[in-house]
Amino acid sequence: MNLSKLFEAQRKLDEHIEREHPRQHGEDRLVKKILALMVELGELANEWRGFKFWSNDQEPRTRHVEPDIEHFDKTREARWKESNPLLEEYVDCLHFILSIGLEMETEKEWGHSFKIGNSLISQFHALFSELSSLFYHNQMYNYQRAFDLLIGLGEMLGFTWEQIEEEYCRKNQINHQRQNQGY
């Protein structure tokens, strides 16, 4: 797990975003980033689906296939793009936890997996709770624990660090492109 590489990539993205969307006087980006992470965590839970007791379909969304329009436009040859929505949402969470760390001026090698038992529902609850504590108390302990809970959640979802890092880099490029295109 090479978090320093990811922190550096996130720093460059955050700087790019700051150039495209300058901070307003008195704006507290930290609280916005914490809320954004909570929203992404909700989207991750939605792709996981394991809490949806009212549904017969509780299987995680790990495979999405769609036409590769960009390739078709260039070659007039049909191709398909495959993605893992669950992993994509997890990596969106990772982007924000790294960005929060940069906002709090820390880049320590947290990343120690912490799990609340074997229940993904408990893990999601603990992470939401820790993010709420981070919002209210702004303590490094809350950040560290949230980071560790997120790493544990990724493991519980079955992701390898190689998968996470590869998807992070892919999504980071997309986020830079979005900023270049006026997102």
Buried (B, 14 or more C-beta within 10 A) or exposed (E): BEBEEBBBBBBEBBEBBEEEEEEEEEEEBBEEBBEBBBEBBEBBBBBBBBBEEEEEEEEBBBEEEEEBEEBEEEEEEEEEEEBBBBBBBBBBBBBBBBBBBBBBEBBEEBBEBBBBEEEBEEBBBBBBBBBBBBBEEEEBEBBBBBBBBBBBBBBBBEBEBEBBBEBBEBBBEEBBEEBEEEE
